């Protein structure tokens, strides 16, 4: 249900109320193996505020979750709400509180339970105000007050989430959900959205998608490139609006072999990295994983000095490693490896690696894409390099393995193994 790659070593906040939306979000995060830090504010705005605030705190204690609550009664008199736009006052207070807790735990992201009703409301308000924007509606991932904000429920309506809660026995307060809509949302929610049929909703969403057509098309193209494991065109990446850039980089980094959580400041640093005048750069993300820039493209890879592995076979013989085992004792001419090539180096791939196939020089990463090699094993798939530094052999990947060589090479990095490790 949640399209997000969590890092077990990172802390995540979730904006919580005892309403159906946020309770569904908290439950799905728990099911993902995450123990989110639940942040909630008691505005004392409607009947049941105190009991719902207490119920959420009790739920967190029962499920071993950290609860960070704030009571607006503790505010100095001059900072309390007296008159004016309550929704705007509450929003500023809410995100100020979230930022304080975000910094306290050095969190990697703040999850909020915005759903499809919020998405439609935001778009209709933008349309009503005749605002020209790079992106309409809400973005799945954005940055607010130097926080990474994730909205994973935008494809679900309020009724979907209430149904989820009921089916999964997740407690929530129906009165809280109702009062939130009345006091925390724009009147367009009650006057327009609540009266929409499923067809009406889909028509509005289609209209929004059409307004976002150019950006969405570019985003989809970038997402496809990432899924294929190919290099990203920097010009296309920079052309995205800020939220689209954050979303694309998040997806790119999620393809790395190790789990990496980026802070808001990291996205700014990566944008500067992309725009730097130097044609060839590397930026360390975590461990041996780097962001690699080569002229007009970037990709995830390894620094030559910090490869996952690199082994040297001085002469035809045997080699047993955590990634593969081989026996070239009787030669490996069937793999285009001759005695003149020794000593040979067997290592994981680097972004600039090329290999001659049918007389054409092809990027090794491009071959991985053509072979439809799962991304999770591309980082440890071996390349063989002769004494002159030339790549002379790259094992062919096939989903259904067929041994067609007399020399022995067995991969230990199987799809199942990697999936288990992930």
N, C-alpha and C positions, 0 to 999 in steps of 0.2 A: 504493500500500500504506500510505503514511503520510498520515493526514488532518491535516496541519499546514502552516501558511503560514510558510515560513522567510523571514527577512530577511537578505539577503546581507551587510549591514553588521554583523550581530550574531554573537556567538560562542556555540556550543552545546557542552555537555559530553555525553558518553555514558558510562554506567557499563559498563566492559568486563571480560569474562573471555574465555577462549578457548573458551567453551561455545557451543553451537549458537544459543541465543537471542540473546545479545548480538552474536555475529558476524553474524547475519541483520539485526539492527537497524543495526549499523555499515554494512553493505553497502547497505541501503536508503537510509540517509541520504546515502551517497556518490552513489548513483544520483539523488538529489534535487538534486545539485549542492552539497551541504553537506560541509565538511571538519570533522567533529566533533573536539573535543579528547577523546581517549580516556583515561579515568581507571581505573586498576586497582590492586588490592591483592594482594600475595602473602602469604597467611596461613601458608604452609608447613604446611598442615593435612593434605595428603594427597600420596601419591606422584605425581609429575608436576607438582606446583605450580610448581617452578622452570622446567621446560622449557616449560610452557604460558605462564607469565609472559613468558619470553623470546620465545616464538613470537608472542604478541600484540604485543610491542614491535617485533619484526622486521616483522610485517604492517603496522604503522603507518608504519614507516620506508619500506617499499616503496611505500605508497600516499600518501605525503606528509602523514601525519596527525601532529599533536602527540600525544606519549604522555606522560602524567603518571602515574608509578608510585610505589607506596609499599610498602616492605618492612617487615613487622612485626618483623623482627630488629633494626631500628634503634630500636625503642621502648625507653625506659628499663625496667629490669627490673620496676619496680612497676606499669607500665602494660601489660605483656604478659599474655596469657591464661594463667591457672594452673588455675582451677577455676570451676565454676558454669555458667551458661547461655552456651555459646559463641556461639549465634546472636545473642543480644542484645548480647553484647560486640562481636561483629563488625559488627553493624548500627550501633552507636554510633560505632565507629571509622570505618566506611565513610562515613557521612554527615558526620562531622566532617572527613574528608579531602576529600570532595566540596565541602563548604562553603568550605574553604580555597582550592581550585582555582577554584571558582565566583567567589569574590571576586577572585582573582588576575587572571582574564581578564574580569571584569565581564560574566559570561555572562548570556544571556537565559533559558536553560532547561537543565535536566538531563534527559536522556533515559535511561530505564531499560527493560530488556527484560522486564518482567513480562508474562506471557502468560496464556492462558486457564486453565492449571493453577494458576497463582498466584491468579487471580481466584476459582476454585472453592475452593482451599485457604483463602483469607482468609474467604470467606463461611461455610464449614463451621466454622471456628474461632470466628467471631463467633456462630454459631448454638449451638455447643457451650458457649460461655461465657455464653449467654443474655443477650447484651448488646443493649440497646435503642439503636439508632443512627438518625441521620437518613438515612444512606445505607449500604447493605450492599455488601460486595465492595470493589473498588478503583475509584478514579475515574481517568478518562483524563488529567485534569489536576488537580493539587493544588499546595499549597505546603507545603514542609517546611524548617524552619530558614531561613526567608526565601529559599528557592529555589523557582522554578517547576519542578515535576517533571512530566514528560510520559511517559505510558505508552501508546504507540501500537499495541502488539501484543496487546491484551487479547482481540481476536476470533480469535486464532490459537493453536492448541495447540502443545505442544512438537514433536509429530510433524510438524505443518504446517511449522514453522520448520526442522526438520532436513531435510525434503523440499526446502524452498526453498534451503537451503545446498547440497545435493547437486546440484540442477538448475542452480544458478548458479555452481557451482564455487567456493563460499566455504569456505575452510578452517576447521575447528573440531576440537576435541578431544572425542571421545565420552566419554573417561574423565573429563574435566572436568565435563561435563554430569551424568554419573552421580554423581560425588563431591559436586557441588553439591547434588543432591537428597538425598544421604545426610547431609551435614554442615551444610548451610545452610538446609534446609527442615524443616518440621515432619513428624513421623512419619506424620501423616494423608496426606501425599503418597504415601508408599510403601504404607501399609496400606489406603488407601481409593481415592484418585484413580487410582492406577496400574491398579486392577482394574475401573474403570468402563468400561462399553460406551458407545458414542456416544449411545445412548438415555438411559443413566443420566446422562451429562454434561448433556444437553439438559434433562432433568427438573430437575436441580439449578439450572441457569441460569434455567429458567422460574420455579422457586420463589423465587430471588433477585430476579428481575424483579418478581414479584408483591409481594414484601416492599418493593420500591422503587417500587411502582406509582404512588403519589401523587406522589413526587418526580420519577420518570421522565416521568409525564404532563405535569407542569409544565415539565420540561426540554424535552420534545419540542415543546410549545406555543411556548416561547420560541425554540427553534431554528427553528421554522417561521416565526415572526414575523421573525427575522433574515434568513432566506432570502428572504422576500418583500420585504425592504427597508423594513419598517415600523418605527414607534417601539416601544420596549420599555416595558412597564408596570413602573414602579419597584417597586410593591408585590409583583408576581410575582417579580421578580428578587431582592429582598431575602428573600423567603420560601424561597429555595433554601438548602440547606446550603452551607457555605463552599466545598467543592470544586465544587459545582454552579454557584455564583456565578462562580468563577474560570473554569470551562469556558465559561459563557455569555458572559462579557465577552471571553474570548479569541476566541470565534466572532464576536462582534459586531465586534471590532476587525479581524478578518481580512477583513471585507467592505469595509474602507476602500480608497480608491484607491491608497494607498501602503502599503508593508509596514511594520508597526509591531510591535516586540517590547516586551512589558510585563514589568517586574520585579515581584517579589513585593510590594514596597512600593507599586507602582502600583495593585494590586488593593485594598489597604487605603485608598488615597487615593480611588479610584473609589467604594468603598462609602460613605465619608464624604461624597463629592460627592452621591451619590444621597440620602443621609439629611439633607443640609443643609436648613435651614428656608427658604432663599431659593427662590422659585418658578422663577426664570430664571437659569441659570448656564451657563458654558462652561468647559471644561478642555482646554487644548492637549495633544494627544497627540504630534504630529510635523508639522513643516512647516505646511501650511495646514489640517490635519485636526484637528477638535475633537470632543470629546464634548459634546453639547448637552443641557441639561436644560430642559424646559418643563413646569412644574407636576408632573404625575405620570408623565411619560414621558421617556425619554432616547433619543438617536439619534446617529449619526455624521454630522457635517456640517462646514461651513466657517464661520469667523467672518466677519461682514460686511466686516471690514476686510482679510481675507486670502482673498478668493475666488480660485479658479483663474483666472477671467477676468471682466472687465466692460468692455463696449465701448459707446460712445455713437454713434448715427447721428443727426446733427443734422437731416437732411432726407432725403426719398426719394432713394436712391442705391445705391451698391455698397459692400460691405464684405468683405474677405478676411482671415480669421484662421486660426490653427492648428487651430481647432475646427470652423469652418464658413465657408462663403462664401455671400453673398446678393446679389441684384440686385433692389432694390425701385424702380428708376428709373422704372418705368411704374406705380408704385403697388403697394400690397399689401392692398387692400380685401378680396381673396379670403382673407386671413388675419386679418380683423377689425382691420386696422391702417389708420387714416385719416390724412390730412394734419394733422388737429387733434391727433394723438397725439405729434407730434414736438416736441422731440427724444426718441427712444426709447432705452432702455438694454437691452442684451442681455447677460445674465449667467448664471452657473451658479446652480443652485437653492440656497435656504436652507431650513432646517427649518420655518420658520413660513410659507412661501409657500402661498397659496391661489389658486384659479382657479375662475371660474364656468363650470359645465358644465350645459347644459340647465336653467338657472335655479337650480342648487344650487351653493353654495360648497364646493369640495372641496380638501383638502390636495393639493398638487402631488405629493408623495411617494406619496400614495394612488393617484393616477392612474398613476404609474409602475408600481405594483404591479399594478393592474388591466390595464394594457397588457402586463404580463409583460416589462417592459424589463429586460435583464440588469443586475445590480447594478453591474458594472464600468463602465457608461457613464452611470449616473444622475448621477454627480457632475459631469459636464461637459455634460449635455444642457441646451440653452438655454431660458430664459424671457424673454419680451419685456415690457417695462414702459414705460408711457407717461409723459409729462412730469409727471403727477399722482401717480406712484408706484404705479399700479394695474397688475397683471399682465393684459395684454390678449390674450396669445397664448402657447400652449405647443405646439410641434410634436408632432403625433401620432406615436407610435412604432409601427412594424409590422415584424415579422420579415421579411416580404416587402414591400419598398418599392414603393409605387404613387404616382407623382406625380399630383396632382389639382389643382394650382394653376398659374396663369399666371405669378405672380411666382416668382422662383428662390430656393431655399434648399437648399443641399447640405451635409450633415453630413460632416465629415472624421473624426469619432470613430466608426468602425465597430466592430462586435463583433470582427472579425478583428484589426483594429489593436490593440484593447485587449488581446485575448488574447495577441498577440505581445509587447505591452509588458509584460504581467504575467509 
